[in-house]
Amino acid sequence: MYCSGCGRALTAGQAVCPQCGRPVAPPVPPVPGFEFELANYSSRVKALAVVWFVYAGLSLLLGFAALSFARTLLLGGPSIWANGPWAHGSPPPAWILPVMHIAWLSLLIRSALAVVAGWGLLEHAQWGRIVAIIAAILSLIRFPLGTALGIWTLVMLLGYRNSTLYRQL
């Protein structure tokens, strides 16, 4: 170690330079290593995986409620809908039933994709990263929760630094 004022060699433990009287700078603490950064990234990926599970459950629950309500309203149901669009004896159009089936199928696929993305991220699998990126892109149009989750996932998983960290997990 050397004095920053005069350049004299100093021994360890000296508080001041004996030649110029300048205080010795305290030692610089070590910079956190790669292991610290990897552990921090791992905890953030785990939190992201848990949010994907919550999003899947919430999507399934709200989608089930909305599609049940739509089915009751459009295809007939209890007497409270006696004044609905087809209450006076005319049958609903033929396209409503296939559209309802497609909506149920898309709800199940979307929820299953979110569960698989969460599971893959929780396991730190390479395929989990790819599935999560696909699910994030598809969920961007589901404003506001899907958009927020999609952006968070893309920020966490894309880029050279993040892909390198994910590969190391």
Secondary structure, DSSP 8 states (H G I E B T S, - for coil): -B-TTT--B--TT-SB-TTT--B----------HHHHHHHHHHHHHHHHHHHHHHHHHHHHHHHHHHHHHHHHHH--SGGGTTSTTTTS----TTHHHHHHHHHHHHHHHHHHHHHHHHHHHTT-HHHHHHHHHHHHHHTTSTTHHHHHHHHHHHHH-SHHHHHHHHH-
